[in-house]
Amino acid sequence: MRVEIVENALTIVLLGAQALAFAVWTLRMFRCLFRMRRHAVAMSGQAVPGMRATFAALRAFLRNTEFTNDRNALLRSTGLLLLLILLFTFTRS
């Protein structure tokens, strides 16, 4: 009985941590997407950039030092989210 209570509490804590990590990841991802869009608009000079400007903005996001902080933050939050998912999977087995 006591082991079930501890397992249930661990499940609740891990699910809550996953929800929080997903919320952080979502905010970071949208920030990156909006920055890439702003970069594409600035490069193309049009309010709705085409595919060429969009892919150029993606390339710039992946390579330019201007986006280093965003890339690193997104990578860290993705790693945390994957770690929590993996941890939850192993605790349920």
Long-range contacts (C-beta under 8 A, 24 or more apart in sequence): 7-91, 10-91, 11-88, 11-91, 11-92, 14-84, 14-87, 14-88, 14-91, 15-88, 17-84, 18-81, 18-84, 18-85, 18-88, 21-77, 21-80, 21-81, 21-84, 22-81, 24-77, 24-80, 25-74, 25-77, 25-78, 25-80, 25-81, 28-70, 28-73, 28-74, 28-77, 29-74, 31-70, 32-61, 32-67, 32-70, 32-71, 32-74, 35-61, 35-67, 35-70, 36-60, 36-61
